[in-house]
Amino acid sequence: MMWGWGMWWGGVIWLLIVGAIVWAVFATNRTGQPTRLSAVDILDERFARGEIDVQTYRSTRTELERN
């Protein structure tokens, strides 16, 4: 009769262990608030994607670095 209760508690223990592992994985992968890109970073990305030409990139970058 006690064997049945022991199996039930064993299942609960395993669920707690698996739950703790899942929680630990998600808790360590959280980065908090998302980082904001600077204007220069956004400009670099736009240039890399080909959205702006070299002349626009250089003039805008110069203006951003001046400020």
Residue, then its C-alpha position, 0 to 999 in steps of 0.5 A: m500500500m505504501w509503495g503507491w504513495g512512494m511512487w507519487w512522491g517520486g513523481v512530484i520530486w522529479l517534476l520539481i527537479v525538472g521545473a527548477i532546471v527549466w526555471a534556471v535556464f530561463a532565468t540565466n538567459r534573461t538580459g533585462q531591458p533591451t539595449r538601445l542602438s546609438a545613431v551611429d550604430i543605426l547608420d552603420e546598419r543602414f549602410a551595411r544593408g545598402e539603404i544609403d550610399v557612401q556619400t550619405y553615409r560619410s556626411t551623416r557620420t561626420e555630422l553625428e560625430r561632430n555633435 
